[in-house]
């Protein structure tokens, strides 16, 4: 299963490093990353493979969410299919 | 990889515009629970519901977490209880209690189907069930009831209409100390759909699968936000914007429905393409109409704007789903929609205008609070008017009206939660009693020579 991880918030140093270290800690493989900074707003989307995740998906999602709120960022992890079904015919 | 702006659009819809799956409803047939011993029948009903819906709530929660989309309600609809209770001697209220117990065991929000279908006449069990509705709704908290009193093919059963006027009033009176909530769990239909996932009118029709999953989507906030991005577009362009948005919303419903059906091992029935508002700020159908260009919902032009909205939602949604059914359209409940409440309070929206609006959209007079001293024949006549609109236009219409015991026009009845609050609306003060008390049936209308 692949999931889409999004990070939105104010740009600061070390966002990518922090998020990818959490992914590495729980064995989520980062497959693709895109990021943009518009004025001060940082927006990153990451495609991750979570087949070999060490913990449950919802626990993983909560860990990222909490790490995000510590840095003033909104982090969401959602199954890839929701975007595929919504935006592709 | 997916386009980042598409990803962010989806997240914005969920986070800021209240996009959600309003309900996953499991339809369960109780035909095989019929027994002449009422206690045995009730046990069978309880056992079958608990067996089939054991994992409904947990599966819904799993999908919610995995896909990051809120699923607000997990519900159950069952075969109209009048069919099941007909063979058994005893009070049908026992079935309502069995349904309540099953709702508590499975953890669902509501269970619908304390229902009777009497569009032409009363068959065995129907009358007893309808008479027991006020008590059944008073002694249970999660059981919903509906009665179909008319259809395009059968006409309108005016004896049932008269009876329902009184049943609605009794349901409100029996729950007077609980915001008259009994009446909020009771819907009177014309052309009731058999696969509707929305409460309080959900029941599981006899032509359906033994067990199936139906999904109701929502998203008035998303549609409003999409329309707001096009302040200078003409109406053709607005219709296209709504269609595209409805497509996206419905795709999510289709995905959740197929996933739930796969995980629970039951067939996927339909997606109900409805714009179901909630009292939350920004989740209002009235606000979409206002965004299209009306100063306040209910003013001249409201019916036209609603017709456009309703049609565009269906056109966009139909392509997004393999099977569409249920009520499918924009809901215009008063108490559950912040914009509607506001429109009633500022005087722009009246009962008469709401009735006109129901001719072009889904459902009917929904969650409308009227004075507690409203005559039962007047309530029946409101039902008859609404049923006539449904019958003649070959569409579903419904009445869910709450006589607020002890309250007068200008006061407000507070329900709380998803049900919101309803300003008490005035009704016409002239009598309809003679018309209602004639009884009999309104014959089915012509299906040609339409003008």
Interface residues (C-beta under 8 A of the other chain):
Chain A: X4 X6 X8 X32 X34 X36 X43 X45 X47 X57 X58 X61 X74 X76 X77 X78 X79 X80 X81 X82 X83 X84 X85 X86 X87
Chain B: X1 X2 X3 X4 X6 X7 X8 X9 X10 X11 X15 X65 X66 X67 X68 X69 X248 X251 X252 X254 X255
